[in-house]
């Protein structure tokens, strides 16, 4: 039986949690004798589970001999890793200088208010994850947000944001 975290991850969720650990163990075993495998194993684990919960850190530590504190340090240092499950749709609101000056914070606040979450959180239904970013490369179109690969520019009227989000609920 899958738990809530299994259903909300961005991984191949038609396999069981036991199968995921078996795949990870097989990968770890394939690296036998290799040096400095921590990042590689964490990347593989995240691709399998969708994120890196404590249980996965423990499993990796037990099967590689890498101290859990070292693994956790790597997981929290590099932005490619996440310790929480991510939603189906990723929202990135730009808070770089141009966007911030033109109302990026208001955009972020409206998204957070609409979804009833804070930046860095995922909605309870697993549909949205809200993050901030420093630049999306659209400074002339600020304020900007990106949902998955879709850019929404010149969001001067934050009252349009709920309708934008509704497109992703369907």
C-alpha positions as CSV (number, residue, x, y, z in Angstrom):
1,X,0.0,0.0,0.0
2,X,1.3,3.4,-0.9
3,X,1.4,6.2,1.6
4,X,0.6,9.9,0.9
5,X,4.3,10.6,0.1
6,X,4.3,7.9,-2.5
7,X,1.3,9.3,-4.3
8,X,2.6,12.9,-4.2
9,X,6.1,12.4,-5.6
10,X,7.2,13.0,-9.2
11,X,8.6,9.6,-9.6
12,X,7.4,6.4,-11.3
13,X,4.6,5.8,-8.7
14,X,3.3,2.5,-10.2
15,X,6.1,0.7,-8.4
16,X,6.0,-0.1,-4.7
17,X,8.2,1.5,-2.0
18,X,10.0,-1.8,-1.5
19,X,10.7,-1.9,-5.3
20,X,12.1,1.6,-5.1
21,X,14.5,0.6,-2.3
22,X,15.5,-2.5,-4.4
23,X,16.3,-0.3,-7.4
24,X,18.3,2.0,-5.2
25,X,20.2,-0.9,-3.6
26,X,21.0,-2.3,-7.0
27,X,22.4,1.1,-8.0
28,X,24.5,1.4,-4.9
29,X,25.8,-2.1,-5.4
30,X,26.8,-1.2,-9.0
31,X,29.1,1.5,-7.6
32,X,31.0,-0.9,-5.4
33,X,34.5,0.3,-5.0
34,X,33.9,3.8,-6.5
35,X,34.9,6.8,-4.5
36,X,32.9,9.9,-3.6
37,X,29.5,8.4,-4.5
38,X,27.4,10.4,-2.1
39,X,26.1,12.9,-4.7
40,X,25.5,10.2,-7.3
41,X,23.5,8.1,-4.9
42,X,21.5,11.0,-3.7
43,X,20.7,12.0,-7.3
44,X,19.6,8.4,-8.1
45,X,17.5,8.3,-4.9
46,X,15.8,11.5,-5.8
47,X,15.0,10.3,-9.3
48,X,13.5,7.2,-7.8
49,X,11.5,8.7,-4.8
50,X,11.0,12.2,-6.1
51,X,12.5,13.7,-3.0
52,X,14.9,12.7,-0.2
53,X,13.1,11.9,3.1
54,X,15.0,10.9,6.2
55,X,14.2,7.2,5.6
56,X,16.0,7.4,2.3
57,X,19.0,9.1,3.9
58,X,19.1,6.3,6.5
59,X,18.9,3.6,3.8
60,X,21.7,5.2,1.8
61,X,23.9,5.6,4.9
62,X,23.4,2.0,5.9
63,X,24.2,0.7,2.4
64,X,27.2,2.9,1.6
65,X,28.8,3.6,5.0
66,X,28.5,7.3,4.4
67,X,27.5,9.0,7.6
68,X,23.9,10.3,7.6
69,X,25.1,13.8,8.7
70,X,27.3,14.0,5.6
71,X,24.5,12.9,3.3
72,X,22.1,15.4,4.9
73,X,24.8,18.1,4.5
74,X,25.0,17.4,0.8
75,X,21.2,17.3,0.4
76,X,20.7,20.6,2.1
77,X,23.7,22.4,0.4
78,X,22.8,21.7,-3.2
79,X,19.6,23.2,-4.5
80,X,19.0,20.3,-6.9
81,X,18.0,18.2,-3.9
82,X,14.7,18.5,-2.0
83,X,13.7,17.0,1.3
84,X,10.0,17.5,0.7
85,X,7.7,16.0,-1.9
86,X,7.0,18.3,-4.8
87,X,3.7,19.0,-6.5
88,X,2.6,18.0,-9.9
89,X,3.0,21.7,-11.0
90,X,6.0,23.7,-10.0
91,X,5.4,27.5,-9.6
92,X,8.5,29.7,-9.5
93,X,7.9,33.4,-8.8
94,X,10.7,35.7,-9.7
95,X,12.0,37.9,-6.8
96,X,15.0,39.1,-8.7
97,X,15.7,42.9,-8.6
98,X,13.6,43.9,-11.6
99,X,10.6,41.7,-10.7
100,X,10.8,42.6,-7.0
101,X,10.8,46.3,-7.8
102,X,7.8,45.9,-10.1
103,X,5.7,43.8,-7.7
104,X,7.2,40.3,-7.6
105,X,6.5,40.1,-3.9
106,X,2.9,40.9,-4.4
107,X,2.7,38.1,-7.0
108,X,4.3,35.6,-4.6
109,X,2.0,36.7,-1.8
110,X,-1.1,36.3,-4.1
111,X,-0.1,32.8,-5.2
112,X,0.6,31.8,-1.6
113,X,-2.8,33.3,-0.5
114,X,-4.7,31.6,-3.3
115,X,-3.1,28.2,-2.6
116,X,-3.0,28.6,1.2
117,X,0.7,27.7,1.4
118,X,4.0,29.5,1.9
119,X,6.9,29.7,-0.4
120,X,8.7,26.4,-0.3
121,X,5.6,24.4,0.4
122,X,3.4,22.0,-1.5
123,X,-0.4,22.0,-1.5
124,X,-1.9,19.2,0.6
125,X,-3.4,17.7,-2.6
126,X,0.0,17.5,-4.2
127,X,-1.0,19.6,-7.1
128,X,1.3,22.7,-6.6
129,X,4.7,23.5,-5.2
130,X,5.5,27.2,-4.7
131,X,9.1,28.5,-4.9
132,X,10.8,31.8,-5.4
133,X,13.7,32.3,-7.8
134,X,16.1,35.1,-8.4
135,X,15.8,35.4,-12.1
136,X,13.9,33.8,-15.0
137,X,15.6,35.8,-17.6
138,X,12.6,37.9,-18.4
139,X,13.5,41.1,-16.7
140,X,11.9,43.3,-19.3
141,X,8.6,41.5,-18.7
142,X,8.5,41.8,-14.9
143,X,6.9,40.8,-12.7
144,X,7.1,37.2,-13.9
145,X,6.2,33.8,-12.7
146,X,6.7,30.4,-14.3
147,X,4.4,27.4,-13.9
148,X,6.1,24.3,-15.2
149,X,7.5,25.6,-18.5
150,X,4.9,28.3,-19.0
151,X,6.0,32.0,-18.4
152,X,3.4,34.5,-17.2
153,X,4.7,38.0,-17.6
154,X,3.7,41.6,-16.7
155,X,1.6,40.3,-13.7
156,X,0.8,43.9,-12.6
157,X,-2.8,42.9,-11.8
158,X,-2.4,40.1,-9.2
159,X,-6.1,39.5,-9.3
160,X,-5.5,37.5,-12.5
161,X,-3.4,34.9,-10.7
162,X,-6.3,32.7,-9.4
163,X,-7.6,32.3,-12.9
164,X,-4.1,31.4,-14.1
165,X,-3.8,28.8,-11.4
166,X,-7.3,27.4,-12.2
167,X,-5.9,26.4,-15.7
168,X,-3.7,23.9,-13.9
169,X,-6.4,22.4,-11.8
170,X,-8.1,20.8,-14.8
